[in-house]
Amino acid sequence: MGKTKKRGGAKAHRKRVQARNNMIKGVRNQMQKMWETEMMAQLEKMREQSQESQPVGIEVPQVQLPNDDENTPIEIKL
């Protein structure tokens, strides 16, 4: 954006640049709000689907731990 005297000089240039930056900032904020609302809607939808698919009385399987023999260090003699 030029600062020509035909277009009002430096003062008008600063005004145009400020208006442009404010417009960009406003559009960015609007897009971010839209993004957040869509993400929250998707998250809520996923929560509802997960609650529907899982029964209430869920049994957690027991994790099988490795034996003590597997965790002991091996002595290597050279």
JOCORWO-V456955 format. One record per residue. N is the residue number from 1. RES is the residue in one small letter. SS is DSSP state (@ for helix, = for strand, . for the rest). Layout:
{{N RES SS} {N RES SS}}
This chain:
{{1 m .} {2 g .} {3 k .} {4 t .} {5 k @} {6 k @} {7 r @} {8 g .} {9 g @} {10 a @} {11 k @} {12 a @} {13 h @} {14 r @} {15 k @} {16 r @} {17 v @} {18 q @} {19 a @} {20 r @} {21 n @} {22 n @} {23 m @} {24 i @} {25 k @} {26 g @} {27 v @} {28 r @} {29 n @} {30 q @} {31 m @} {32 q @} {33 k @} {34 m @} {35 w @} {36 e @} {37 t @} {38 e @} {39 m @} {40 m @} {41 a @} {42 q @} {43 l @} {44 e @} {45 k @} {46 m @} {47 r @} {48 e @} {49 q @} {50 s @} {51 q @} {52 e @} {53 s @} {54 q .} {55 p .} {56 v .} {57 g .} {58 i .} {59 e .} {60 v .} {61 p .} {62 q .} {63 v .} {64 q .} {65 l .} {66 p .} {67 n .} {68 d @} {69 d @} {70 e @} {71 n @} {72 t .} {73 p .} {74 i .} {75 e .} {76 i .} {77 k .} {78 l .}}
